[in-house]
Amino acid sequence: MSFRYRKDKLDIKKVILSGVLSRNKKILYFTAAANFSIKEPKMFPAQFTSIIFIRDSNVNSFFLDFNPPPREDKTIVYSMLGVNIPGVLIRLDGK
């Protein structure tokens, strides 16, 4: 999930909980951590306990400035390419 909110959204929370409970807690949800500022904490739904949150990194594996600060008690931090991702553009006109 790439959306994020500063406050909990009850309707989204219900859907996440429904999925967790219907699968006997054997389901994984991934979401963006924040993307507003390093001064901001994790946002909803990243702060939800049933969510694995991902921080953005660049092509050199460095965390981007707008990620929330990592928590002191966490030893694993997940990241994924978030900006300036190299790629190939395929044009349909053959040029």
ZAGU-132482 format. One record per residue: residue in three letters; x, y, z of N, C-alpha, C in turn. Coordinates in steps of 0.001 Angstrom, whole numbers, plus 524288, in hexadecimal, padded with zeros to 5 digits. Layout:
% ZAGU-132482
<rest = ala; nu = X; nv = Y; nw = Z; cau = X; cav = Y; caw = Z; cu = X; cv = Y; cw = Z> .
...
This chain:
% ZAGU-132482
<rest = met; nu = 8034F; nv = 7FB7F; nw = 80000; cau = 80000; cav = 80000; caw = 80000; cu = 80383; cv = 804C7; cw = 80000> .
<rest = ser; nu = 8027C; nv = 80846; nw = 7FC78; cau = 805CE; cav = 80CE5; caw = 7FC43; cu = 80328; cv = 811BA; cw = 7FE82> .
<rest = phe; nu = 7FE60; nv = 81144; nw = 80037; cau = 7FBC7; cav = 815BC; caw = 802A3; cu = 7FD51; cv = 8161C; cw = 80858> .
<rest = arg; nu = 7FCD9; nv = 81ABB; nw = 80A8B; cau = 7FDFF; cav = 81B7D; caw = 8100E; cu = 7FB0A; cv = 82042; cw = 81205> .
<rest = tyr; nu = 7F99C; nv = 82000; nw = 816ED; cau = 7F69B; cav = 8242D; caw = 81969; cu = 7F905; cv = 8257E; cw = 81EA5> .
<rest = arg; nu = 7F861; nv = 82A57; nw = 8204D; cau = 7FA6F; cav = 82BEE; caw = 82560; cu = 7F736; cv = 829A6; cw = 829DA> .
<rest = lys; nu = 7F23D; nv = 82879; nw = 828E2; cau = 7EED4; cav = 82637; caw = 82CD9; cu = 7EC90; cv = 82113; cw = 82AE2> .
<rest = asp; nu = 7EB2B; nv = 81DB2; nw = 82E93; cau = 7E8BB; cav = 818B1; caw = 82D2D; cu = 7E3C1; cv = 8198D; cw = 82A0E> .
<rest = lys; nu = 7E2D6; nv = 81615; nw = 82661; cau = 7DDF7; cav = 8160D; caw = 82361; cu = 7DB0D; cv = 81116; cw = 824E0> .
<rest = leu; nu = 7D6AD; nv = 811BB; nw = 82797; cau = 7D3CB; cav = 80D4C; caw = 829BF; cu = 7D237; cv = 80959; cw = 82595> .
<rest = asp; nu = 7D076; nv = 80B19; nw = 82102; cau = 7CEC9; cav = 8076E; caw = 81CF8; cu = 7D35B; cv = 80422; cw = 81AF3> .
<rest = ile; nu = 7D7F1; nv = 8067D; nw = 81A5E; cau = 7DC94; cav = 80390; caw = 818A4; cu = 7DE57; cv = 7FFDB; cw = 81CF8> .
<rest = lys; nu = 7DE33; nv = 801AA; nw = 821C5; cau = 7DFB9; cav = 7FE70; caw = 8263F; cu = 7DC4A; cv = 7F98E; cw = 82690> .
<rest = lys; nu = 7D736; nv = 7FA21; nw = 825A8; cau = 7D397; cav = 7F5B4; caw = 825C5; cu = 7D4EE; cv = 7F1B8; cw = 8218B> .
<rest = val; nu = 7D638; nv = 7F389; nw = 81CDE; cau = 7D790; cav = 7F000; caw = 81898; cu = 7DC97; cv = 7ED01; cw = 819D5> .
<rest = ile; nu = 7E07A; nv = 7EFBC; nw = 81BE6; cau = 7E569; cav = 7ED2F; caw = 81D54; cu = 7E473; cv = 7E91A; cw = 8218F> .
<rest = leu; nu = 7E1A8; nv = 7EA8D; nw = 825A7; cau = 7E081; cav = 7E6D7; caw = 829D9; cu = 7DD5D; cv = 7E231; cw = 827E9> .
<rest = ser; nu = 7D9A9; nv = 7E326; nw = 82477; cau = 7D688; cav = 7DEF0; caw = 8223A; cu = 7DA02; cv = 7DB0F; cw = 81F4F> .
<rest = gly; nu = 7DDAF; nv = 7DD13; nw = 81C47; cau = 7E153; cav = 7D9AD; caw = 8197B; cu = 7E4C3; cv = 7D68B; cw = 81D28> .
<rest = val; nu = 7E6BA; nv = 7D913; nw = 8213B; cau = 7EA12; cav = 7D676; caw = 82516; cu = 7E715; cv = 7D21D; cw = 827D6> .
<rest = leu; nu = 7E25D; nv = 7D350; nw = 82996; cau = 7DF43; cav = 7CF74; caw = 82C78; cu = 7DD54; cv = 7CB08; cw = 828FD> .
<rest = ser; nu = 7DBDB; nv = 7CC3D; nw = 8242F; cau = 7D9D6; cav = 7C828; caw = 820B3; cu = 7DE16; cv = 7C465; cw = 81EE4> .
<rest = arg; nu = 7E2F3; nv = 7C5F0; nw = 81F45; cau = 7E75C; cav = 7C297; caw = 81DAD; cu = 7EA5F; cv = 7C07E; cw = 8225F> .
<rest = asn; nu = 7E80D; nv = 7C0A9; nw = 826F3; cau = 7EA9F; cav = 7BECD; caw = 82BBA; cu = 7F001; cv = 7C143; cw = 82C79> .
<rest = lys; nu = 7F05E; nv = 7C648; nw = 82B71; cau = 7F52E; cav = 7C957; caw = 82BFC; cu = 7F979; cv = 7C79B; cw = 82842> .
<rest = lys; nu = 7F815; nv = 7C4C5; nw = 82418; cau = 7FBED; cav = 7C2F7; caw = 82043; cu = 7FB56; cv = 7C60B; cw = 81B33> .
<rest = ile; nu = 7FBFB; nv = 7CB12; nw = 81B98; cau = 7FBAA; cav = 7CE93; caw = 8171D; cu = 7FF9C; cv = 7D2F4; cw = 817F6> .
<rest = leu; nu = 801F4; nv = 7D4C3; nw = 813C8; cau = 805BC; cav = 7D906; caw = 81425; cu = 80399; cv = 7DDCF; cw = 8115E> .
<rest = tyr; nu = 803F9; nv = 7E240; nw = 813ED; cau = 802AE; cav = 7E747; caw = 81194; cu = 8079A; cv = 7EA92; cw = 81194> .
<rest = phe; nu = 808A1; nv = 7ED25; nw = 80D3D; cau = 80D1A; cav = 7F0A6; caw = 80CC3; cu = 80B21; cv = 7F615; cw = 80B5F> .
<rest = thr; nu = 80D8B; nv = 7FA0E; nw = 80D92; cau = 80BF8; cav = 7FF6B; caw = 80C74; cu = 810A3; cv = 8031A; cw = 80CC2> .
<rest = ala; nu = 80FF9; nv = 807AA; nw = 80A77; cau = 813EC; cav = 80BC3; caw = 80AE4; cu = 81429; cv = 80DA5; cw = 81089> .
<rest = ala; nu = 818CD; nv = 80F2F; nw = 81240; cau = 81975; cav = 810E2; caw = 817AC; cu = 81730; cv = 81652; cw = 8189F> .
<rest = ala; nu = 8186C; nv = 81A19; nw = 8153D; cau = 8166B; cav = 81F65; caw = 8161C; cu = 8169D; cv = 822A7; cw = 81125> .
<rest = asn; nu = 81B42; nv = 82462; nw = 80FA8; cau = 81C36; cav = 82782; caw = 80AF4; cu = 81AFD; cv = 82D49; cw = 80B6B> .
<rest = phe; nu = 81A94; nv = 82F66; nw = 8100D; cau = 819BC; cav = 83503; caw = 8108F; cu = 81E82; cv = 837C9; cw = 812C0> .
<rest = ser; nu = 820D2; nv = 835A0; nw = 816C2; cau = 82549; cav = 8383E; caw = 81927; cu = 827CD; cv = 834A0; cw = 81D1E> .
<rest = ile; nu = 82CDE; nv = 83527; nw = 81DC5; cau = 82F97; cav = 8320A; caw = 821B3; cu = 82DB4; cv = 83372; cw = 8272E> .
<rest = lys; nu = 82B64; nv = 837FC; nw = 827B4; cau = 8296A; cav = 839B2; caw = 82CCC; cu = 82427; cv = 83744; cw = 82E18> .
<rest = glu; nu = 821AA; nv = 834E2; nw = 82A38; cau = 81C90; cav = 8326D; caw = 82AFD; cu = 81D4D; cv = 82CC6; cw = 82CC4> .
<rest = pro; nu = 819EE; nv = 82AE2; nw = 83021; cau = 81A24; cav = 82553; caw = 83192; cu = 817CE; cv = 82200; cw = 82D2E> .
<rest = lys; nu = 817E8; nv = 81CF2; nw = 82DF2; cau = 8153B; cav = 81984; caw = 82A3B; cu = 80F8D; cv = 81B39; cw = 829E5> .
<rest = met; nu = 80D4C; nv = 81A90; nw = 82563; cau = 807ED; cav = 81C26; caw = 8249B; cu = 80468; cv = 8175A; cw = 82449> .
<rest = phe; nu = 7FF57; nv = 8182F; nw = 8246A; cau = 7FB9A; cav = 813EB; caw = 823D9; cu = 7FB42; cv = 81284; cw = 81E10> .
<rest = pro; nu = 7FB66; nv = 80D97; nw = 81C9E; cau = 7FB1B; cav = 808F8; caw = 81FE4; cu = 80060; cv = 806C1; cw = 8219A> .
<rest = ala; nu = 804BF; nv = 80962; nw = 8208A; cau = 809DD; cav = 80752; caw = 82210; cu = 80A60; cv = 8069E; cw = 827EE> .
<rest = gln; nu = 8079C; nv = 809C8; nw = 82B02; cau = 807EF; cav = 8095A; caw = 830B4; cu = 8048B; cv = 804E6; cw = 832D4> .
<rest = phe; nu = 8015C; nv = 80296; nw = 82F82; cau = 7FDF8; cav = 7FE41; caw = 830FB; cu = 80167; cv = 7F979; cw = 83217> .
<rest = thr; nu = 8005F; nv = 7F6A5; nw = 83640; cau = 803D2; cav = 7F255; caw = 837D3; cu = 803E0; cv = 7EDC3; cw = 83402> .
<rest = ser; nu = 7FFFB; nv = 7ED3D; nw = 830B5; cau = 7FFBE; cav = 7E8E0; caw = 82CFB; cu = 80240; cv = 7EA37; cw = 827C1> .
<rest = ile; nu = 80521; nv = 7EE78; nw = 8277E; cau = 80755; cav = 7F067; caw = 82298; cu = 80D49; cv = 7F04E; cw = 822CD> .
<rest = ile; nu = 80FB3; nv = 7EEB8; nw = 81E7B; cau = 81556; cav = 7EF4B; caw = 81DD6; cu = 81616; cv = 7F436; cw = 81A9E> .
<rest = phe; nu = 818E7; nv = 7F806; nw = 81CC7; cau = 8197C; cav = 7FCE4; caw = 819EE; cu = 81ECB; cv = 7FD31; cw = 81750> .
<rest = ile; nu = 81EC8; nv = 7FFA9; nw = 812D1; cau = 82362; cav = 7FFFF; caw = 80F7D; cu = 82514; cv = 805AC; cw = 80F08> .
<rest = arg; nu = 82A1A; nv = 806A2; nw = 80FC0; cau = 82C47; cav = 80BD4; caw = 80EE5; cu = 82E54; cv = 80C2B; cw = 80952> .
<rest = asp; nu = 82E68; nv = 810D9; nw = 8072B; cau = 83081; cav = 811A6; caw = 801EA; cu = 8366E; cv = 81206; cw = 8021D> .
<rest = ser; nu = 838DF; nv = 80FFA; nw = 7FE05; cau = 83E84; cav = 81092; caw = 7FD6B; cu = 83FA6; cv = 81221; cw = 7F7CC> .
<rest = asn; nu = 84476; nv = 813C7; nw = 7F6DB; cau = 845FC; cav = 81519; caw = 7F181; cu = 848FE; cv = 81089; cw = 7EF17> .
<rest = val; nu = 84AEA; nv = 8112C; nw = 7EA57; cau = 84D96; cav = 80CDF; caw = 7E7A3; cu = 852AC; cv = 80B4A; cw = 7EA4B> .
<rest = asn; nu = 8549D; nv = 80E85; nw = 7EDE7; cau = 85963; cav = 80D47; caw = 7F0D5; cu = 8582D; cv = 80AF5; cw = 7F632> .
<rest = ser; nu = 8534D; nv = 80993; nw = 7F719; cau = 85186; cav = 80729; caw = 7FC04; cu = 8519E; cv = 80AD0; cw = 800AE> .
<rest = phe; nu = 85186; nv = 80FDE; nw = 7FFCA; cau = 85142; cav = 813A0; caw = 80418; cu = 84B98; cv = 81529; cw = 8050A> .
<rest = phe; nu = 84A24; nv = 81588; nw = 80A08; cau = 844DE; cav = 8173E; caw = 80B51; cu = 84427; cv = 81CEE; cw = 809BF> .
<rest = leu; nu = 83F8A; nv = 81E2E; nw = 8080E; cau = 83E5B; cav = 82383; caw = 80669; cu = 83CF2; cv = 826E3; cw = 80B18> .
<rest = asp; nu = 83D9F; nv = 82BF7; nw = 80A6B; cau = 83CD9; cav = 82FA7; caw = 80EBA; cu = 83750; cv = 82FD3; cw = 810DD> .
<rest = phe; nu = 8337E; nv = 82E52; nw = 80DC1; cau = 82E21; cav = 82ECE; caw = 80FA0; cu = 82C23; cv = 829FC; cw = 8127D> .
<rest = asn; nu = 82F79; nv = 82635; nw = 81385; cau = 82DF0; cav = 821AA; caw = 8169B; cu = 82DA3; cv = 82319; cw = 81C60> .
<rest = pro; nu = 82A1B; nv = 82091; nw = 81F42; cau = 82A0D; cav = 82189; caw = 824E6; cu = 82EEC; cv = 81F26; cw = 82765> .
<rest = pro; nu = 83090; nv = 82120; nw = 82BD5; cau = 83530; cav = 81EEB; caw = 82E62; cu = 8341F; cv = 81952; cw = 83029> .
<rest = pro; nu = 83807; nv = 815DE; nw = 82FCF; cau = 83730; cav = 81081; caw = 831AC; cu = 8369C; cv = 81057; cw = 83798> .
<rest = arg; nu = 83396; nv = 80CA4; nw = 83967; cau = 832EC; cav = 80C09; caw = 83F0C; cu = 837C1; cv = 80971; cw = 84150> .
<rest = glu; nu = 83906; nv = 80AD5; nw = 84601; cau = 83DAA; cav = 808C4; caw = 8489D; cu = 83D52; cv = 802E0; cw = 84985> .
<rest = asp; nu = 83897; nv = 800CC; nw = 84A68; cau = 83807; cav = 7FB4C; caw = 84BCD; cu = 83790; cv = 7F7AF; cw = 84712> .
<rest = lys; nu = 837C0; nv = 7F9CC; nw = 84260; cau = 83743; cav = 7F696; caw = 83DAF; cu = 83CA6; cv = 7F592; cw = 83B65> .
<rest = thr; nu = 83DDF; nv = 7F0AD; nw = 83A43; cau = 842E9; cav = 7EF6D; caw = 837ED; cu = 84274; cv = 7EEBA; cw = 83208> .
<rest = ile; nu = 83DD0; nv = 7ED90; nw = 83019; cau = 83D07; cav = 7ECD5; caw = 82A80; cu = 83A1C; cv = 7F18B; cw = 82853> .
<rest = val; nu = 83C3F; nv = 7F3D0; nw = 8243E; cau = 839BA; cav = 7F82D; caw = 82193; cu = 8394C; cv = 7F6AF; cw = 81BD8> .
<rest = tyr; nu = 8348F; nv = 7F6CD; nw = 819CB; cau = 833A4; cav = 7F569; caw = 81459; cu = 83393; cv = 7FA4B; cw = 810FF> .
<rest = ser; nu = 835BA; nv = 7F9CD; nw = 80C47; cau = 83581; cav = 7FE2E; caw = 808A3; cu = 834A9; cv = 7FC19; cw = 80322> .
<rest = met; nu = 8333A; nv = 7FFAC; nw = 7FFBB; cau = 83246; cav = 7FE6A; caw = 7FA42; cu = 833A3; cv = 8033A; cw = 7F712> .
<rest = leu; nu = 8355B; nv = 80269; nw = 7F23D; cau = 8366F; cav = 806D8; caw = 7EEE4; cu = 831AE; cv = 80A57; cw = 7EEB0> .
<rest = gly; nu = 8328E; nv = 80F69; nw = 7EF91; cau = 82E2B; cav = 812F6; caw = 7EFD0; cu = 82E63; cv = 81784; cw = 7EC0A> .
<rest = val; nu = 83302; nv = 81924; nw = 7EA63; cau = 83382; cav = 81D90; caw = 7E6CC; cu = 837F0; cv = 81C8E; cw = 7E2F8> .
<rest = asn; nu = 837A1; nv = 81F27; nw = 7DE8C; cau = 83BAE; cav = 81ED7; caw = 7DA83; cu = 83D15; cv = 81931; cw = 7D92B> .
<rest = ile; nu = 83926; nv = 81617; nw = 7D856; cau = 839F6; cav = 81099; caw = 7D719; cu = 83B6D; cv = 81017; cw = 7D158> .
<rest = pro; nu = 84006; nv = 80DEB; nw = 7D03A; cau = 8418C; cav = 80D52; caw = 7CABC; cu = 83DF8; cv = 8095E; cw = 7C810> .
<rest = gly; nu = 83CF1; nv = 80A41; nw = 7C329; cau = 8399E; cav = 806A6; caw = 7C043; cu = 83A07; cv = 8078B; cw = 7BA73> .
<rest = val; nu = 836E2; nv = 804B5; nw = 7B79D; cau = 836D6; cav = 804F8; caw = 7B1F0; cu = 8315E; cv = 8067A; cw = 7B037> .
<rest = leu; nu = 8310D; nv = 80A16; nw = 7ACA2; cau = 82C05; cav = 80BAE; caw = 7AA74; cu = 82B6C; cv = 8090A; cw = 7A522> .
<rest = ile; nu = 8274A; nv = 80623; nw = 7A47D; cau = 82628; cav = 8039D; caw = 79F7C; cu = 8220C; cv = 806D8; cw = 79CBB> .
<rest = arg; nu = 82367; nv = 808C4; nw = 79838; cau = 81FC8; cav = 80C07; caw = 7953D; cu = 81CEA; cv = 808A9; cw = 79141> .
<rest = leu; nu = 817F9; nv = 80981; nw = 790D9; cau = 814CA; cav = 80681; caw = 78D2A; cu = 81595; cv = 80846; cw = 78785> .
<rest = asp; nu = 81798; nv = 80D00; nw = 786B2; cau = 81861; cav = 80EF9; caw = 78162; cu = 81D91; cv = 80D2B; cw = 77F07> .
<rest = gly; nu = 820A6; nv = 80A15; nw = 781E5; cau = 82587; cav = 807EE; caw = 77FD1; cu = 82A13; cv = 80BA9; cw = 77FA7> .
<rest = lys; nu = 8298F; nv = 81055; nw = 781C3; cau = 82DDF; cav = 81423; caw = 781B2; cu = 83123; cv = 813CB; cw = 78689> .
